[in-house]
Amino acid sequence: MDPNNSRSMSYDSLKILLQYAKANLRFELSRRIPSMRLMEKLVPLRIDKLSIGSHGVEVNGLNYEVRLKRHFTSDDIDLRGFLFDYTSPDGEWDLDEWGFDDYSSENTITPGDLVLQVEGYGPRQGDRSEQRMNAIENHLRFIEWMVAKKSEEIVRLIRNWIENPQEVGKSLSFEGGEWSVMNTMEQIQSLFIGVKRKRWIRIPVNNFSKISVSYDTEVLWRENSKFRLMTIEVVAV
C-alpha cells in the first residue's frame, strides 16, 4: 500500500480494532502513541490472566515491573539501608542523593511519583522518633569506642612490624564489621606513608619487604550483619 495514499483510521474503526487487540499490544500502542491513550482507556480491555506482585503485574504471561536499580563496581561500598549484593542490585527503599533513606514519598505524593515501599510494612517515620534516634546515637558511641580500640591494636601491630621486620609471607587476618573495617583502613592510611588505594595500602619497610594491609570485596553475613576480612601481610618488594 502506498503510504502517500493512506487514510487516517476513523474513530469507530479504531475502537473496534482496539476492542479485539491483545492487551499487551494495546499497552505498547498507548505507550508509543500518546494521542491514543484517552481512546484506549475508553475501550474495554480483555485480560485472560492477571497476577499482581510486589514489584509489578503479569498480564497474559508478560511481566511489567518497576524496580529501583543501582549500578556500582565491585569496589563500591553498599549504600546503607539496602541489602545489595553483586548479583541483585534491587532496592526496597528510595534514597536521596547522599545515599540516605528518602521519606518524602510517605509525606507528599504527586502525580507520576514512584512510591517504593516493602509489602506489608507501614510508614517508616517511626524510625525517626526521638527515642529511636537517642538509641541509635548511644549505640553509635559504643561502636566508635570499639572501633577505636581495635584500630589502636592494629596500628600498634603495624608499627611493631615496621620496627622489627618480619619474614616475607607472614600474615594475620581479622574479621570485623564492615563499618569498623573501613574506618580502620582510613585511620591506617592517614597514619602511614605508602601506596594507597580504596581498599589497601602498601607500607615500605626496607629494601626487601613491605607491609600490605587490605580488606576483601566480599561481604560476609553474620546474623544479618555485614562483615569483611582485613589482612595484614609482609610481601616482597
SULQUI-V868917 format. One record per residue. N is the residue number from 1. PHI is phi in radians with two decimals (* if undefined). PSI is psi in whole degrees, 0 to 359 (NA if undefined). Layout:
N:PHI:PSI / N:PHI:PSI
//
This chain:
1:*:135 / 2:-1.28:119 / 3:-1.12:337 / 4:-1.27:340 / 5:-1.81:3 / 6:-1.24:152 / 7:-2.02:152 / 8:-1.17:141 / 9:-1.27:138 / 10:-1.21:162 / 11:-1.04:313 / 12:-1.14:319 / 13:-1.12:320 / 14:-1.16:322 / 15:-1.09:318 / 16:-1.15:318 / 17:-1.07:315 / 18:-1.15:327 / 19:-1.09:327 / 20:-1.80:358 / 21:-1.32:149 / 22:-1.16:150 / 23:-1.01:315 / 24:-1.17:328 / 25:-1.17:320 / 26:-1.12:320 / 27:-1.06:318 / 28:-1.19:318 / 29:-1.10:318 / 30:-1.13:325 / 31:-1.24:322 / 32:-1.52:335 / 33:-2.15:90 / 34:-0.99:328 / 35:-1.17:344 / 36:-1.60:351 / 37:-1.08:317 / 38:-1.11:314 / 39:-1.14:320 / 40:-1.06:325 / 41:-1.26:337 / 42:-1.43:340 / 43:-1.57:129 / 44:-0.94:140 / 45:-1.84:129 / 46:-1.77:120 / 47:-2.16:126 / 48:-1.45:324 / 49:-2.49:128 / 50:-2.35:125 / 51:-2.25:134 / 52:-1.98:120 / 53:-1.99:189 / 54:-1.21:325 / 55:-1.93:358 / 56:3.05:200 / 57:-2.30:159 / 58:-2.06:122 / 59:-2.08:115 / 60:0.89:44 / 61:1.51:357 / 62:-1.96:129 / 63:-1.58:138 / 64:-2.13:115 / 65:-2.22:150 / 66:-2.16:122 / 67:-2.41:158 / 68:-1.70:123 / 69:-2.02:142 / 70:-2.18:128 / 71:-1.72:130 / 72:-2.62:161 / 73:-1.59:169 / 74:-1.16:341 / 75:-1.56:350 / 76:-1.23:149 / 77:-1.61:134 / 78:-1.08:138 / 79:-1.19:144 / 80:-1.07:142 / 81:1.61:354 / 82:-2.03:137 / 83:-1.65:66 / 84:-1.43:148 / 85:-2.33:177 / 86:-1.45:3 / 87:-1.96:341 / 88:-2.39:96 / 89:-1.50:28 / 90:-1.31:150 / 91:-2.27:148 / 92:-1.60:338 / 93:-2.14:156 / 94:-1.45:149 / 95:-2.16:154 / 96:-1.50:185 / 97:-1.16:343 / 98:-1.68:357 / 99:1.61:9 / 100:-1.71:161 / 101:-0.98:136 / 102:-1.84:113 / 103:-1.65:2 / 104:-1.05:327 / 105:-1.19:343 / 106:-1.52:343 / 107:-1.76:311 / 108:-2.32:121 / 109:-2.08:123 / 110:-1.99:160 / 111:-0.95:131 / 112:1.64:353 / 113:-1.20:146 / 114:-1.73:110 / 115:-1.68:120 / 116:-1.90:118 / 117:-2.64:138 / 118:-1.23:136 / 119:-1.05:131 / 120:1.56:353 / 121:-1.81:141 / 122:-1.48:186 / 123:-0.98:146 / 124:-1.63:7 / 125:-1.05:337 / 126:-1.05:334 / 127:-1.19:348 / 128:-1.85:11 / 129:-1.12:158 / 130:-1.09:320 / 131:-1.10:318 / 132:-1.15:318 / 133:-1.13:321 / 134:-1.12:320 / 135:-1.11:320 / 136:-1.13:317 / 137:-1.11:319 / 138:-1.13:318 / 139:-1.14:322 / 140:-1.12:318 / 141:-1.09:322 / 142:-1.14:316 / 143:-1.10:318 / 144:-1.07:321 / 145:-1.13:317 / 146:-1.13:318 / 147:-1.11:316 / 148:-1.07:318 / 149:-1.11:313 / 150:-1.16:319 / 151:-1.09:320 / 152:-1.07:320 / 153:-1.12:317 / 154:-1.20:320 / 155:-1.09:317 / 156:-1.08:322 / 157:-1.11:315 / 158:-1.11:316 / 159:-1.05:320 / 160:-1.11:320 / 161:-1.22:331 / 162:-1.27:316 / 163:-1.27:330 / 164:-2.20:82 / 165:-0.89:134 / 166:-1.74:163 / 167:-1.23:149 / 168:-1.07:133 / 169:1.87:341 / 170:-1.19:137 / 171:-2.65:155 / 172:-2.38:145 / 173:-2.19:144 / 174:-2.26:134 / 175:-1.81:125 / 176:-2.50:168 / 177:-1.00:146 / 178:-0.95:312 / 179:-1.08:319 / 180:-1.11:315 / 181:-1.11:317 / 182:-1.14:320 / 183:-1.20:324 / 184:-1.11:319 / 185:-1.09:318 / 186:-1.07:319 / 187:-1.16:316 / 188:-1.07:316 / 189:-1.15:332 / 190:-1.40:340 / 191:-1.72:334 / 192:-2.05:149 / 193:-1.63:135 / 194:3.02:183 / 195:-1.40:125 / 196:-2.13:143 / 197:-2.34:183 / 198:-1.06:319 / 199:-1.91:3 / 200:-2.71:166 / 201:-2.55:142 / 202:-1.98:114 / 203:-1.82:118 / 204:-1.19:140 / 205:-1.94:306 / 206:-2.67:197 / 207:-1.29:353 / 208:-2.02:336 / 209:-2.52:165 / 210:-2.57:160 / 211:-1.77:125 / 212:-1.79:125 / 213:-2.09:125 / 214:-2.66:163 / 215:-2.28:151 / 216:-1.26:154 / 217:-1.32:334 / 218:-1.22:133 / 219:-1.68:128 / 220:-1.75:140 / 221:-1.89:130 / 222:-2.34:107 / 223:0.91:52 / 224:1.15:18 / 225:-2.07:149 / 226:-1.60:135 / 227:-2.27:155 / 228:-2.36:156 / 229:-1.75:123 / 230:-1.83:135 / 231:-2.19:134 / 232:-1.99:123 / 233:-2.47:143 / 234:-1.59:122 / 235:-2.15:160 / 236:-1.32:152 / 237:-1.24:NA
//
